[in-house]
Amino acid sequence: MEKRRKHEIHKQLSVGEVAQRSGVAVSALRFYETRGLIHSWRNAGNQRRYARDVLRRVAVIKIAQRLGIPLAEIHDALSVLPEKRAPSAKEWHQISDRWREDLDERIDKLTKLRDQLDGCIGCGCLSLNTCPLRNPDDIASEDGPGPRMFDPQ
């Protein structure tokens, strides 16, 4: 029994240990926790503790952020993972499947931007009805004439 308890305690990480091992600031870990991206509990001494699998979650969060995935989408993806145990490889794969289509679309948009950026910056037209990057196929005209906030997501 004592050996098992000692092993369970060893599996817990303090907020400082998670910060050091993940390369993420303690303040960021607290922020992630307030957003429901990671979870901790308090021990008898009221110190925050994390399961070891939080290191993988933090790594996924950082990678997803670097890819431009908003925290709300990261939260939605991570919310399907179990909280009381380490996620399986199959469960992690489900998250990557969820993001694959979105990432492919982002890649397509970035490629188009890269390929057309010189012409866009150099043209000086500032025309919403002819700009292939800002207003492809003149989709802004569907809302009628006049000024409007425009973001062709």
KETI-380344 format. One record per residue: residue in three letters; x, y, z of N, C-alpha, C in turn. Coordinates in steps of 0.02 Angstrom, whole numbers, plus 32768, in hexadecimal, padded with zeros to 4 digits. Atoms other than C-alpha are relative to their C-alpha. Layout:
ALAXYZXYZXYZ...
//
This chain:
MET80297FC58000800080008000802C803F8000GLU7FD47FC57FFC808A807B802F8024800B7FBELYS7FDD7FFA804080E780567F8C7FD1801E7FCCARG80307FE68031804980787F267FF4804B800DARG800D7FBA7FEF8027811C7F82803C802C7FECLYS7FC47FDB801280DB81557F69800480097FB4HIS80017FFC804A80CC812D7EAE7FCD80337FE8GLU80347FD18013802981907EA280168048800DILE7FE87FBD7FF0807782277EF8803580157FCDHIS7FCB7FF08030810C821D7E827FE480137FBCLYS801F7FF28040809582247DED7FE580477FFDGLN801A7FBC7FFE805782CF7E25803880327FF4LEU7FD07FCB800D80AE836C7DEA7FE88042801ESER80117FBE7FE880B384167E3C7FFC80307FC5VAL80067FCF8037808D84B17DD5804680157FE8GLY7FBB7FEF8013814884DB7DD780207FCA7FD5GLU7FE5803780288176842E7D967FE27FFF7FBAVAL80207FFE804280F6843B7D09801C80397FD7ALA7FE47FC68023813784E87CDD80467FF17FE6GLN7FBB800F801381EB84AD7CDB80037FCC7FC8ARG7FFD8037803281CB840D7C787FDF80137FBESER80237FEE803E8155845E7BFA801C803E7FDFGLY7FE67FC2801B81B285027BE47FCB80377FFDVAL80377FD07FFF811185617C08800080228044ALA80007FDA7FC1810685EA7C8C7FC77FE9802EVAL803380117FCF80A585C87D2C7FC180287FF3SER803B7FD6800D803386597D017FD87FE57FC4ALA8023801E803A800A86067C597FDA7FC18015LEU8022803C7FE87FE185637CB17FC180128026ARG803C7FE97FDB7F6A85BF7D257FCB801A7FCFPHE802E7FE880347F1D86157C8D7FDE7FC57FDETYR801D803B80207F05856D7C367FCD7FDE802EGLU802E80207FD17EB4852B7CD37FBF80288006THR803E7FD87FFC7E3A85BD7CE07FD67FF87FC2ARG8024800A803F7E0B859C7C2A7FE77FB87FF8GLY8017804580027DEB84E37C5080287FD47FD1LEU7FD68027802D7E7984A67BE180267FC98024ILE7FDF80317FD67ED3844C7C6D7FDF80008045HIS802080077FBF7E9F84127D1A80337FEE8034SER7FD680117FC77EF184077DC47FD47FF3803CTRP802380077FC17EC183E27E76802F801A8036ARG7FD87FE97FC77EFD841B7F20800F7FC6802EASN7FEE80357FD17F5C83A87F947FEE80178047ALA80107FF07FBB7F4B83A78052802080418017GLY7FDE7FC17FEF7FC58439805C7FE8803A7FD5ASN801E7FCE802C7F58849C7FE1802D80147FC6GLN7FD57FF380397FDD84907F5A7FE17FE17FC2ARG801C8017803F7FA8847D7EA680287FC57FE6ARG7FE0803B801B7FCD83D37E597FDF7FED7FBDTYR8017801580427FBF83907DA880137FB87FF4ALA7FEE804380177FBB82E37D5E803780087FCCARG7FC87FFC802F805382BC7CF37FE9800A7FB7ASP80177FF980457FEA82B57C547FF080497FEEVAL800A7FB980107FD183727C638038801A7FD4LEU7FC87FEA802A807C83837C107FEF7FF87FB6ARG8014800A80468035833B7B6E7FCB80337FEDARG80357FCE800E7F9C83AC7B79801F80447FF3VAL7FE07FBE8009800A84457B8E802680027FBEALA7FDD800380408075840E7AFA7FCF80097FC6VAL80337FFA80357FD883FB7A8E7FE680487FFDILE80197FBB7FFE7F9984A67AC78032802F7FDELYS7FCD7FD3801D803E84FB7A9980077FF57FB5ILE7FFB800E8048804984A479F07FC4801C7FDCALA803E7FE7801F7F9484CE79C88001804C7FFCGLN7FFB7FB780027FB1858479F7803080177FCAARG7FD07FEE80358049858C79857FE27FF87FBBLEU8021800B80407FDB854B78F97FC780327FF5GLY80347FCE80077F6085D879187FBB7FE88014ILE804180197FEA7ED6856F79647FEC8027803FPRO80167FD97FC77E7185DC79DB7FF77FD5803FLEU800680257FC17E6B85AB7A937FBB7FE18008ALA8043801D7FFB7DAF858F7A877FFD7FBE7FDBGLU8000803E80267DCB850A7A02802C7FCC8023ILE7FD5802E7FDB7E5984BE7A677FD87FE3803BHIS802A80167FC77DE484B67AFD7FCD7FCD7FE9ASP8033802E80197D5B84637A97801F7FBC7FF0ALA7FDF803F80127DD583E07A5680167FDA803FLEU7FE880217FC37E2183BC7B017FC77FE9802ESER803780107FD37D7783B47B557FE57FB97FF5VAL80168045800C7D56830A7B05802E7FCD8020LEU7FD1802E7FE07DED82BF7B5D7FEC7FF48049PRO8011800F7FBA7DD8826A7C05802A802A8030GLU7FDC7FD97FCE7E0982CD7CA080227FD58034LYS7FE8802A7FC87E29823E7D1880367FCE7FECARG7FCC802E80167EA581DD7CAE8023801D7FC3ALA7FDB7FEA803B7F2781F47C277FD97FEB7FC1PRO80228012803E7ED781FA7B7A80277FCA7FDASER7FE2803480297EF781687B068018801E7FBEALA7FE97FE980427F4E81767A5E7FC5800B7FD2LYS803C7FF9802A7EA4815E7A0B7FDD8042800FGLU80217FC17FED7E5C81F27A6C8027803C7FE6TRP7FD77FCA801C7EEE82617A3A7FF880047FB5HIS8009800280497ED7822A79867FBE80217FEBGLN80417FE1800F7E218262798B8007804C7FFEILE7FF57FB880007E5C831279B5802380157FC0SER7FDD7FED803D7ED5831579247FD27FFB7FC3ASP8031800580377E4982DB78B07FD2803D7FFFARG802C7FC57FFD7DDC836B78ED8022803E7FE2TRP7FDC7FC580177E6383E978C2801A7FFB7FB9ARG7FE2800A80427E9E839E781E7FDF802A7FCAGLU80247FDA80347E1883EC77AF800C804B8008ASP7FF57FB97FF47E2B84977800804780147FEELEU7FBB7FF080107EE8849177EF800C7FFE7FB5ASP7FFA800280497EDC845E77387FE480407FE1GLU801E7FC280197E6A84F3771A802E803C800EARG7FD17FC97FEF7EE485687774803D7FFE7FD2ILE7FC78007802D7F738523770B7FEF801A7FBBASP80167FE780427F118544766B7FFD804C7FFFLYS80067FB77FFD7EEB85F776A1804580218003LEU7FBC7FE37FFA7FA0861876D280277FF97FBFTHR7FDF800A80407FDF85CF762F7FE780337FCDLYS801D7FCE802D7F68863F75CE801A80468011LEU7FE67FBF7FEA7F9E86D57634804980087FEAARG7FBA7FFE8013805686AD76178008800C7FB5ASP7FF97FFC8049803E8698755C7FE580417FE2GLN801E7FC4801C7FD787367545801380408024LEU7FF17FC67FD6802087AB75C7802580377FDCASP7FDA7FCC8024809C880575567FD2802B7FD7GLY802E7FDA802A8013883774DE7FD0802A8029CYS802F7FDC7FD67F9F886B756A8020803D8020ILE7FDF7FC87FDF801A88D775C7801580357FCDGLY7FE87FD28033805E892475287FCA80227FD7CYS80327FE5802E7FB8894674D07FE680438016GLY80187FBF7FE77F7D89D4753F7FB7800E7FF2CYS80457FF380137EC989BE75057FD28009803BLEU802B7FFF7FC57E7D89A575B07FB77FF47FEESER8043800C80197DE5896675527FE67FBE801BLEU801D803D7FE57D7788EB75AD7FE07FD67FC9ASN8023802980317D1D88B8750F802E7FDE7FCFTHR7FD28023802E7DBA888374B180387FDB8024CYS7FC8801E7FDC7E31884975397FF47FB5800APRO800A80487FF97E46878A752E80117FE68046LEU7FF080157FBC7E8A878375E07FCE80198033ARG802C7FE17FCE7E1C87FA76407FB67FEF7FF3ASN8046800B80127D7987DC75E27FFB7FD27FC4PRO8002802E803A7D84874175747FB97FFA7FE5ASP8040800680227CF8873774F47FCD80358016ASP802B7FC77FEC7CB287DD75367FC87FEA802FILE803380177FD27C57878775C57FE38038802BALA801A7FC87FD87C45882E761F7FC380207FE0SER80397FE080227BC88867759C7FBE7FE08014GLU803D80227FEB7B4B87E975E07FDB80278036ASP801F7FD87FCB7B2C886276717FE980447FE8GLY80177FC0801C7B0488F375FE803680348000PRO7FCF7FCA80057B5A899A75E2800D80208045GLY7FF07FDA7FC47BAC8A07766580367FE0802APRO7FC980197FD57C3289F576EA7FE77FCD8031ARG801180337FCF7C348961775F80427FE2801BMET7FC780277FE77CAA88FE77CC80027FC17FD6PHE7FFC8039802E7CEB8872775E80397FD28014ASP7FCE80337FF27D4687D2778A7FE97FC07FE0PRO8018803980277D338747770980177FBD801BGLN7FE9803F7FE37D5286B4777D7FE17FC97FDF
//
